[in-house]
Amino acid sequence: SIIGYVAGLKITEPRALGLDFSLNNKEKSQSIAWCAHVASNMGDVVSYALYSNQTNWAGLMHPALASSYPIPQRYYIPGRIRGMYQHHLESAGLWDVPRNEEEKKEFKTDKAWQKHKNAKLFQRTFDCER
């Protein structure tokens, strides 16, 4: 219904030219400046709400992104998109994904091999100090 209404608008109608149609030049420039200000200052908050907040990511963004891609891509592209925002949000202090989700389970290794590896590491460390 909304798409039909918008598609039916003619370009000559004032409503089809956008919400800023009735503004004068000064108001249009203020509108553009305000939009740029909000985008630059609120972009991190929006990114946090969409990508870092686990509830929003699991319930909203991941399903929406996954449904917009074909079968092979829907399994890895949403995670890659989220990863692109992760570095920026971490530097801004807004990344709050629980640690258990970030940590990957390591393969089980032989304990004897691990002890041998640690012993060699300690030997090299203490040899350097002598």
DSSP file with accessible surface (Angstrom, degrees, kcal/mol):
  #  RESIDUE AA STRUCTURE BP1 BP2  ACC     N-H-->O    O-->H-N    N-H-->O    O-->H-N    TCO  KAPPA ALPHA  PHI   PSI    X-CA   Y-CA   Z-CA
    1    1 A S     >        0   0  144      0, 0.0     4,-1.9     0, 0.0     5,-0.1   0.000 360.0 360.0 360.0 -44.4    0.0    0.0    0.0
    2    2 A I  H  >  +     0   0  133      2,-0.2     4,-2.7     1,-0.2     5,-0.2   0.926 360.0  48.8 -68.9 -42.9    2.8    2.4    0.9
    3    3 A I  H  > S+     0   0  143      1,-0.2     4,-2.8     2,-0.2     5,-0.2   0.908 110.5  51.5 -64.1 -40.0    4.9    1.4   -2.1
    4    4 A G  H  > S+     0   0   52      2,-0.2     4,-1.6     1,-0.2    -1,-0.2   0.905 110.5  48.8 -63.2 -39.6    1.9    1.8   -4.4
    5    5 A Y  H  X S+     0   0  121     -4,-1.9     4,-0.7     2,-0.2    -2,-0.2   0.946 114.4  44.0 -64.8 -47.7    1.2    5.3   -3.0
    6    6 A V  H >< S+     0   0   88     -4,-2.7     3,-0.9     1,-0.2    -2,-0.2   0.908 113.2  51.3 -66.1 -40.2    4.8    6.4   -3.5
    7    7 A A  H 3< S+     0   0   81     -4,-2.8    -1,-0.2     1,-0.2    -2,-0.2   0.832 107.1  55.6 -66.6 -28.4    5.1    4.8   -6.9
    8    8 A G  H 3< S+     0   0   56     -4,-1.6    -1,-0.2    -5,-0.2    -2,-0.2   0.634  84.1 103.7 -79.9 -13.4    1.9    6.6   -7.9
    9    9 A L    <<  -     0   0   34     -3,-0.9     2,-0.3    -4,-0.7    -3,-0.0  -0.463  68.5-134.7 -69.6 140.4    3.2   10.1   -7.1
   10   10 A K    >   -     0   0  141     -2,-0.2     3,-1.5     1,-0.1     6,-0.3  -0.694  16.3-121.7 -92.9 149.6    4.3   12.2  -10.0
   11   11 A I  T 3  S+     0   0  131     -2,-0.3    -1,-0.1     1,-0.3    -2,-0.0   0.803 110.1  61.8 -61.5 -26.5    7.6   14.0   -9.9
   12   12 A T  T 3  S+     0   0  125      4,-0.1    -1,-0.3     3,-0.0     5,-0.0   0.715  82.9  94.9 -75.7 -18.5    5.7   17.3  -10.4
   13   13 A E  S X> S-     0   0   53     -3,-1.5     3,-0.9     1,-0.1     4,-0.6  -0.528  79.8-131.2 -73.6 139.9    3.8   17.0   -7.2
   14   14 A P  G >4 S+     0   0   68      0, 0.0     3,-1.1     0, 0.0     4,-0.3   0.871 105.9  57.8 -59.3 -35.9    5.4   18.7   -4.2
   15   15 A R  G >4 S+     0   0  153      1,-0.3     3,-0.8     2,-0.2     6,-0.1   0.807 100.2  58.4 -67.0 -24.9    5.1   15.6   -2.0
   16   16 A A  G <4 S+     0   0   32     -3,-0.9    -1,-0.3    -6,-0.3     3,-0.1   0.690  95.1  64.8 -77.9 -16.4    7.1   13.6   -4.5
   17   17 A L  G << S-     0   0   93     -3,-1.1    -1,-0.2    -4,-0.6     3,-0.2   0.531 114.2 -97.1 -86.3  -5.3   10.1   15.9   -4.2
   18   18 A G    X   -     0   0   38     -3,-0.8     3,-1.2    -4,-0.3    -1,-0.3  -0.435  39.0 -68.3 116.7 172.8   10.7   15.1   -0.6
   19   19 A L  T 3  S+     0   0  170      1,-0.2     3,-0.5    -2,-0.1    -1,-0.1   0.745 124.7  60.3 -72.9 -22.7   10.0   16.5    2.9
   20   20 A D  T >  S+     0   0   69      1,-0.2     3,-1.2    -3,-0.2    -1,-0.2   0.334  73.2 103.5 -88.0  10.4   12.2   19.5    2.4
   21   21 A F  T <  S+     0   0   93     -3,-1.2    -1,-0.2     1,-0.3    -2,-0.1   0.899  80.3  46.8 -60.9 -40.6   10.2   20.8   -0.6
   22   22 A S  T 3  S+     0   0  104     -3,-0.5    -1,-0.3    -4,-0.2     2,-0.2   0.520  91.6 103.4 -84.5  -1.8    8.5   23.5    1.3
   23   23 A L    <   -     0   0   47     -3,-1.2     2,-0.1     1,-0.1    -3,-0.0  -0.499  69.2-126.3 -80.5 148.7   11.7   24.8    3.0
   24   24 A N     >  -     0   0   88     -2,-0.2     4,-2.5     1,-0.1     5,-0.2  -0.282  38.4 -90.7 -81.4 178.7   13.4   28.0    1.9
   25   25 A N  H  > S+     0   0  136      1,-0.2     4,-2.3     2,-0.2     5,-0.2   0.881 126.1  49.8 -62.2 -40.4   17.1   27.9    1.1
   26   26 A K  H  > S+     0   0  142      2,-0.2     4,-2.2     1,-0.2    -1,-0.2   0.933 112.9  46.6 -64.4 -44.4   18.3   28.8    4.6
   27   27 A E  H  > S+     0   0   84      1,-0.2     4,-2.3     2,-0.2    -2,-0.2   0.878 110.8  53.2 -66.2 -36.4   16.1   26.1    6.1
   28   28 A K  H  X S+     0   0   78     -4,-2.5     4,-2.4     2,-0.2    -1,-0.2   0.922 109.8  47.5 -63.9 -43.0   17.3   23.6    3.5
   29   29 A S  H  X S+     0   0   66     -4,-2.3     4,-2.4     1,-0.2    -2,-0.2   0.900 112.4  49.6 -66.8 -37.2   21.0   24.3    4.3
   30   30 A Q  H  X S+     0   0  108     -4,-2.2     4,-2.6     2,-0.2    -1,-0.2   0.892 109.8  52.0 -66.5 -37.0   20.2   24.0    8.0
   31   31 A S  H  X S+     0   0   29     -4,-2.3     4,-2.4     2,-0.2    -2,-0.2   0.923 110.8  47.0 -64.1 -43.4   18.5   20.7    7.4
   32   32 A I  H  X S+     0   0  116     -4,-2.4     4,-2.2     2,-0.2    -2,-0.2   0.924 113.6  48.2 -64.7 -43.7   21.5   19.4    5.5
   33   33 A A  H  X S+     0   0   61     -4,-2.4     4,-2.4     2,-0.2    -2,-0.2   0.910 111.9  49.7 -63.6 -41.4   23.9   20.6    8.2
   34   34 A W  H  X S+     0   0  164     -4,-2.6     4,-2.6     2,-0.2     5,-0.2   0.922 110.1  50.2 -65.2 -42.1   21.7   19.0   10.9
   35   35 A C  H  X S+     0   0   77     -4,-2.4     4,-2.5     1,-0.2    -1,-0.2   0.908 111.8  48.2 -62.9 -41.0   21.6   15.7    9.1
   36   36 A A  H  X S+     0   0   60     -4,-2.2     4,-2.3     2,-0.2    -1,-0.2   0.907 111.7  50.3 -66.1 -39.9   25.4   15.6    8.7
   37   37 A H  H  X S+     0   0   92     -4,-2.4     4,-2.3     2,-0.2     5,-0.3   0.930 112.4  45.9 -63.0 -46.7   25.8   16.5   12.4
   38   38 A V  H  X S+     0   0   53     -4,-2.6     4,-3.0     1,-0.2     5,-0.3   0.924 112.5  51.1 -64.1 -42.8   23.5   13.7   13.5
   39   39 A A  H  X S+     0   0   69     -4,-2.5     4,-0.8    -5,-0.2    -1,-0.2   0.906 114.2  43.6 -62.7 -39.9   25.1   11.2   11.1
   40   40 A S  H  < S+     0   0   85     -4,-2.3     4,-0.3    -5,-0.2    -1,-0.2   0.868 124.5  33.0 -75.8 -34.1   28.6   12.0   12.4
   41   41 A N  H  < S+     0   0   89     -4,-2.3     4,-0.2    -5,-0.2    -2,-0.2   0.762 125.8  38.1 -93.9 -27.5   27.8   12.1   16.1
   42   42 A M  H  X S+     0   0   92     -4,-3.0     4,-2.3    -5,-0.3     5,-0.2   0.454  88.9  92.4-103.3  -2.7   25.0    9.5   16.3
   43   43 A G  H  X S+     0   0   26     -4,-0.8     4,-2.6    -5,-0.3     5,-0.2   0.887  86.6  51.0 -59.6 -39.6   26.5    7.0   13.9
   44   44 A D  H  > S+     0   0   53     -4,-0.3     4,-2.5     2,-0.2    -1,-0.2   0.891 109.4  50.4 -65.6 -37.5   28.3    5.1   16.6
   45   45 A V  H  > S+     0   0   73     -4,-0.2     4,-2.5     2,-0.2    -2,-0.2   0.919 112.1  46.8 -67.7 -41.2   25.1    4.8   18.7
   46   46 A V  H  X S+     0   0   80     -4,-2.3     4,-2.2     2,-0.2     5,-0.2   0.933 112.9  49.4 -65.8 -43.6   23.2    3.5   15.8
   47   47 A S  H  X>S+     0   0   17     -4,-2.6     4,-2.8    -5,-0.2     5,-0.9   0.897 110.9  51.1 -62.1 -39.7   26.0    1.0   14.9
   48   48 A Y  I  X>S+     0   0   64     -4,-2.5     5,-2.3     3,-0.2     4,-1.0   0.945 110.4  48.4 -60.4 -47.2   26.0   -0.1   18.6
   49   49 A A  I  <5S+     0   0   33     -4,-2.5    -2,-0.2     1,-0.2    -1,-0.2   0.870 120.6  36.3 -64.1 -35.6   22.3   -0.6   18.6
   50   50 A L  I  <5S+     0   0   50     -4,-2.2    11,-0.2    -5,-0.2    -1,-0.2   0.858 132.7  17.3 -87.1 -37.4   22.3   -2.7   15.4
   51   51 A Y  I  <5S+     0   0   22     -4,-2.8    -3,-0.2    -5,-0.2    -2,-0.1   0.757 125.7  39.7-112.7 -30.4   25.6   -4.6   15.6
   52   52 A S  I  <<S+     0   0    0     -4,-1.0     2,-0.5    -5,-0.9    -3,-0.2   0.860  90.2  86.6 -93.3 -37.8   26.9   -4.7   19.1
   53   53 A N     >< -     0   0   43     -5,-2.3     4,-2.6     1,-0.2     5,-0.2  -0.517  69.8-150.5 -67.8 115.5   23.8   -5.2   21.2
   54   54 A Q  H  > S+     0   0   60     -2,-0.5     4,-2.7     1,-0.2     5,-0.3   0.860  91.4  53.6 -61.4 -37.5   23.3   -8.9   21.3
   55   55 A T  H  > S+     0   0  108      1,-0.2     4,-2.2     2,-0.2     5,-0.2   0.942 113.6  41.7 -64.2 -47.1   19.5   -8.8   21.6
   56   56 A N  H  >>S+     0   0   58      2,-0.2     4,-2.1     3,-0.2     5,-2.0   0.875 115.5  51.0 -67.7 -37.6   19.1   -6.5   18.5
   57   57 A W  I  <>S+     0   0   16     -4,-2.6     5,-2.6     3,-0.2    -2,-0.2   0.958 116.3  38.8 -65.5 -48.3   21.7   -8.5   16.5
   58   58 A A  I  <5S+     0   0   57     -4,-2.7    -2,-0.2    -5,-0.2    -1,-0.2   0.859 126.1  35.7 -72.3 -34.8   20.2  -11.9   17.2
   59   59 A G  I  <5S+     0   0   62     -4,-2.2    -1,-0.2    -5,-0.3    -2,-0.2   0.727 134.2   8.3 -93.6 -20.2   16.6  -10.8   16.9
   60   60 A L  I  X5S+     0   0   95     -4,-2.1     4,-1.9    -5,-0.2    -3,-0.2   0.728 122.4  39.0-125.6 -63.5   16.7   -8.1   14.2
   61   61 A M  I  ><S+     0   0   28     -5,-2.0     4,-3.0   -11,-0.2     5,-0.3   0.916 112.6  49.5 -70.7 -47.0   19.8   -7.5   12.2
   62   62 A H  H  ><S+     0   0   74     -5,-2.6     4,-2.8    -6,-0.3     5,-0.3   0.957 114.8  44.1 -61.7 -48.2   21.2  -11.0   11.6
   63   63 A P  H  > S+     0   0   61      0, 0.0     4,-2.1     0, 0.0    -1,-0.2   0.914 115.6  49.3 -62.2 -37.9   17.9  -12.5   10.4
   64   64 A A  H  X S+     0   0   51     -4,-1.9     4,-0.8     2,-0.2    -2,-0.2   0.932 115.4  42.6 -66.7 -44.6   17.3   -9.4    8.2
   65   65 A L  H >< S+     0   0   26     -4,-3.0     3,-0.7     1,-0.2     4,-0.4   0.918 114.3  51.0 -66.8 -42.6   20.7   -9.5    6.6
   66   66 A A  H >< S+     0   0   15     -4,-2.8     3,-1.1    -5,-0.3    -2,-0.2   0.884 107.6  52.9 -64.7 -36.0   20.7  -13.3    6.2
   67   67 A S  H 3< S+     0   0   85     -4,-2.1    -1,-0.2    -5,-0.3    -2,-0.2   0.716 102.2  60.0 -74.2 -16.3   17.3  -13.2    4.5
   68   68 A S  T << S+     0   0   80     -4,-0.8    -1,-0.2    -3,-0.7    -2,-0.2   0.524  99.5  65.9 -88.8  -4.2   18.5  -10.7    1.9
   69   69 A Y  S <  S-     0   0   72     -3,-1.1     5,-0.0    -4,-0.4     0, 0.0  -0.841  88.1-105.1-114.7 154.8   21.3  -12.9    0.6
   70   70 A P     >  -     0   0   79      0, 0.0     4,-2.0     0, 0.0     3,-0.3  -0.219  52.3 -80.7 -70.6 172.0   21.1  -16.2   -1.3
   71   71 A I  T  4 S+     0   0   96      1,-0.2     4,-0.5     2,-0.2     3,-0.2   0.818 123.3  42.7 -48.3 -54.6   21.9  -19.5    0.4
   72   72 A P  T >4 S+     0   0   79      0, 0.0     3,-0.9     0, 0.0     4,-0.4   0.945 118.2  44.3 -65.6 -40.6   25.8  -19.6    0.4
   73   73 A Q  G >> S+     0   0   59     -3,-0.3     4,-2.6     1,-0.2     3,-1.2   0.782  97.8  71.5 -74.6 -25.5   26.3  -15.9    1.3
   74   74 A R  G 3< S+     0   0   80     -4,-2.0    -1,-0.2     1,-0.3    -3,-0.1   0.687  93.7  58.3 -67.3 -13.7   23.7  -15.8    4.1
   75   75 A Y  G <4 S+     0   0  170     -3,-0.9    -1,-0.3    -4,-0.5    -2,-0.2   0.717 123.1  14.3 -88.1 -21.5   25.9  -17.9    6.3
   76   76 A Y  T <> S+     0   0  110     -3,-1.2     4,-1.8    -4,-0.4    -2,-0.2   0.653 108.4  72.6-126.6 -22.5   29.0  -15.7    6.3
   77   77 A I  H  X S+     0   0   34     -4,-2.6     4,-2.7     2,-0.2     5,-0.3   0.931  95.6  53.5 -67.4 -42.6   28.2  -12.2    5.1
   78   78 A P  H  > S+     0   0    0      0, 0.0     4,-2.3     0, 0.0    -1,-0.2   0.933 110.9  48.0 -58.3 -39.4   26.2  -11.0    8.1
   79   79 A G  H  > S+     0   0   44      1,-0.2     4,-2.2     2,-0.2    -2,-0.2   0.873 111.1  50.4 -66.3 -36.8   29.1  -12.0   10.4
   80   80 A R  H  X S+     0   0  173     -4,-1.8     4,-1.7     2,-0.2    -1,-0.2   0.895 109.5  50.4 -67.6 -40.3   31.6  -10.2    8.1
   81   81 A I  H  X S+     0   0   29     -4,-2.7     4,-1.2     2,-0.2     3,-0.2   0.935 111.7  48.3 -62.6 -43.3   29.4   -7.0    8.1
   82   82 A R  H  X S+     0   0   17     -4,-2.3     4,-1.4    -5,-0.3     3,-0.4   0.903 108.2  55.1 -63.9 -38.9   29.3   -7.2   11.9
   83   83 A G  H  X S+     0   0   22     -4,-2.2     4,-1.0     1,-0.2    -1,-0.2   0.832 100.7  59.2 -63.2 -32.1   33.0   -7.7   12.0
   84   84 A M  H  X S+     0   0  134     -4,-1.7     4,-0.6    -3,-0.2    -1,-0.2   0.869 110.7  41.7 -65.2 -34.2   33.6   -4.5   10.0
   85   85 A Y  H  X S+     0   0   80     -4,-1.2     4,-2.5    -3,-0.4     5,-0.2   0.722 100.1  75.5 -82.4 -21.6   31.8   -2.5   12.7
   86   86 A Q  H  X S+     0   0   48     -4,-1.4     4,-2.6     1,-0.2     5,-0.2   0.924  93.1  49.0 -60.0 -47.2   33.5   -4.4   15.6
   87   87 A H  H  X S+     0   0  133     -4,-1.0     4,-1.9     1,-0.2    -1,-0.2   0.915 114.3  45.7 -62.2 -42.7   36.9   -2.7   15.3
   88   88 A H  H  X S+     0   0   95     -4,-0.6     4,-1.4     1,-0.2    -1,-0.2   0.915 114.6  47.1 -67.3 -41.9   35.4    0.8   15.2
   89   89 A L  H  X>S+     0   0    0     -4,-2.5     5,-3.2     1,-0.2     6,-0.7   0.844 109.3  54.7 -71.0 -32.1   33.0    0.1   18.1
   90   90 A E  H ><5S+     0   0   87     -4,-2.6     3,-0.9    -5,-0.2    -1,-0.2   0.922 108.2  48.8 -64.3 -43.0   35.8   -1.4   20.2
   91   91 A S  H 3<5S+     0   0   98     -4,-1.9    -1,-0.2     1,-0.3    -2,-0.2   0.819 112.4  48.9 -67.8 -27.8   37.9    1.7   19.8
   92   92 A A  H 3<5S-     0   0   45     -4,-1.4    -1,-0.3    -5,-0.1    -2,-0.2   0.518 115.8-117.5 -85.4  -6.1   34.9    3.8   20.7
   93   93 A G  T <<5S+     0   0   63     -3,-0.9    -3,-0.2    -4,-0.5    -2,-0.1   0.734  85.4 111.7  78.4  23.5   34.3    1.6   23.8
   94   94 A L      < +     0   0   56     -5,-3.2     2,-0.7    -6,-0.1    -4,-0.2   0.295  37.7 107.0-112.4   8.3   30.8    0.5   22.6
   95   95 A W        +     0   0   37     -6,-0.7   -42,-0.0     1,-0.1   -47,-0.0  -0.785  32.4 159.1 -91.4 116.1   31.5   -3.2   21.8
   96   96 A D        +     0   0   85     -2,-0.7   -42,-0.2   -48,-0.1    -1,-0.1  -0.041  10.4 147.4-131.0  37.0   29.8   -5.3   24.5
   97   97 A V        -     0   0    9      1,-0.1     5,-0.1   -44,-0.1   -44,-0.1  -0.512  60.0 -98.6 -70.1 136.4   29.4   -8.7   23.0
   98   98 A P    >>  -     0   0   58      0, 0.0     4,-1.2     0, 0.0     3,-1.0  -0.238  26.9-123.8 -57.0 144.7   29.6  -11.4   25.8
   99   99 A R  H 3> S+     0   0  171      1,-0.2     4,-2.3     2,-0.2     3,-0.1   0.846 106.9  63.0 -60.8 -35.8   33.1  -13.0   26.0
  100  100 A N  H 34 S+     0   0  129      1,-0.2    -1,-0.2     2,-0.2    -3,-0.0   0.799 103.5  49.6 -65.6 -24.6   31.7  -16.5   25.6
  101  101 A E  H <4 S+     0   0   73     -3,-1.0    -1,-0.2     1,-0.1    -2,-0.2   0.876 112.4  46.9 -77.7 -35.9   30.4  -15.6   22.1
  102  102 A E  H  < S+     0   0   51     -4,-1.2     2,-0.3    -5,-0.1    -2,-0.2   0.837  95.8  85.5 -74.2 -33.8   33.7  -14.2   21.0
  103  103 A E     <  -     0   0  135     -4,-2.3     2,-0.4     1,-0.0     0, 0.0  -0.508  69.1-148.6 -74.5 134.0   35.9  -17.0   22.3
  104  104 A K        -     0   0  179     -2,-0.3     2,-0.3     1,-0.0    -2,-0.1  -0.801  22.8-110.7 -98.6 142.8   36.3  -19.9   19.9
  105  105 A K        -     0   0  209     -2,-0.4     2,-0.2     1,-0.1     3,-0.1  -0.566  34.1-136.5 -73.3 130.0   36.7  -23.4   21.3
  106  106 A E        -     0   0  178     -2,-0.3     2,-0.1     1,-0.1     3,-0.1  -0.518  24.6 -97.6 -83.9 155.9   40.2  -24.7   20.7
  107  107 A F        -     0   0  193     -2,-0.2     2,-0.2     1,-0.1    -1,-0.1  -0.431  46.2-101.3 -68.3 146.7   40.9  -28.1   19.5
  108  108 A K        -     0   0  209     -2,-0.1     2,-0.3    -3,-0.1    -1,-0.1  -0.509  44.5-164.5 -70.7 133.3   41.8  -30.6   22.2
  109  109 A T        -     0   0   74     -2,-0.2     2,-0.3    -3,-0.1     3,-0.0  -0.817  30.5 -89.7-117.1 162.5   45.5  -31.1   22.3
  110  110 A D     >  -     0   0  109     -2,-0.3     4,-2.0     1,-0.2     5,-0.2  -0.509  31.4-142.6 -70.3 127.2   47.6  -33.7   24.0
  111  111 A K  H  > S+     0   0  153     -2,-0.3     4,-2.5     1,-0.2     5,-0.2   0.869  99.7  55.8 -62.6 -36.9   48.5  -32.5   27.5
  112  112 A A  H  > S+     0   0   63      1,-0.2     4,-2.3     2,-0.2    -1,-0.2   0.921 108.0  48.9 -62.9 -41.1   52.0  -34.0   27.3
  113  113 A W  H  > S+     0   0  149      1,-0.2     4,-2.5     2,-0.2    -2,-0.2   0.915 110.9  50.5 -64.0 -40.5   52.7  -32.0   24.1
  114  114 A Q  H  X S+     0   0   65     -4,-2.0     4,-2.5     2,-0.2    -2,-0.2   0.912 110.5  48.7 -65.4 -41.4   51.4  -28.8   25.8
  115  115 A K  H  X S+     0   0  154     -4,-2.5     4,-2.5     2,-0.2    -1,-0.2   0.919 112.1  49.4 -64.4 -41.2   53.6  -29.4   28.9
  116  116 A H  H  X S+     0   0   95     -4,-2.3     4,-2.1     2,-0.2    -2,-0.2   0.919 111.7  48.9 -63.2 -42.5   56.6  -30.0   26.6
  117  117 A K  H  X S+     0   0  114     -4,-2.5     4,-2.0     1,-0.2    -2,-0.2   0.922 112.6  47.7 -64.2 -42.6   55.9  -26.8   24.6
  118  118 A N  H  X S+     0   0   63     -4,-2.5     4,-2.6     1,-0.2    -2,-0.2   0.888 109.2  53.7 -66.8 -38.9   55.5  -24.8   27.8
  119  119 A A  H  X S+     0   0   50     -4,-2.5     4,-2.4     2,-0.2    -1,-0.2   0.919 109.2  48.3 -62.8 -42.3   58.7  -26.1   29.3
  120  120 A K  H  X S+     0   0  110     -4,-2.1     4,-2.4     2,-0.2    -1,-0.2   0.900 110.8  51.8 -64.7 -38.4   60.6  -25.1   26.1
  121  121 A L  H  X S+     0   0   79     -4,-2.0     4,-2.3     2,-0.2    -2,-0.2   0.936 110.8  46.9 -63.8 -44.9   59.1  -21.7   26.3
  122  122 A F  H  X S+     0   0  119     -4,-2.6     4,-2.7     2,-0.2     5,-0.3   0.903 111.0  53.0 -64.3 -39.7   60.1  -21.2   29.9
  123  123 A Q  H  X S+     0   0  125     -4,-2.4     4,-2.3     1,-0.2    -2,-0.2   0.944 110.8  45.9 -60.7 -46.9   63.6  -22.4   29.1
  124  124 A R  H  X S+     0   0  159     -4,-2.4     4,-1.6     2,-0.2    -1,-0.2   0.903 113.0  51.2 -64.1 -38.1   64.0  -19.9   26.3
  125  125 A T  H  X S+     0   0   63     -4,-2.3     4,-0.9    -5,-0.2    -2,-0.2   0.946 114.7  40.7 -64.2 -47.8   62.6  -17.1   28.5
  126  126 A F  H  X S+     0   0  107     -4,-2.7     4,-0.8     1,-0.2    -1,-0.2   0.800 109.5  59.8 -76.4 -25.0   64.9  -17.8   31.4
  127  127 A D  H  < S+     0   0   87     -4,-2.3     3,-0.5    -5,-0.3    -1,-0.2   0.878 102.7  54.0 -65.7 -35.5   68.0  -18.4   29.2
  128  128 A C  H  < S+     0   0  112     -4,-1.6    -1,-0.2     1,-0.2    -2,-0.2   0.824 104.1  55.6 -68.1 -28.7   67.6  -14.9   27.8
  129  129 A E  H  <        0   0  144     -4,-0.9    -1,-0.2    -5,-0.1    -2,-0.2   0.721 360.0 360.0 -77.4 -22.3   67.7  -13.5   31.3
  130  130 A R     <        0   0  232     -4,-0.8    -3,-0.1    -3,-0.5    -4,-0.0   0.235 360.0 360.0 -71.3 360.0   71.0  -15.1   32.2
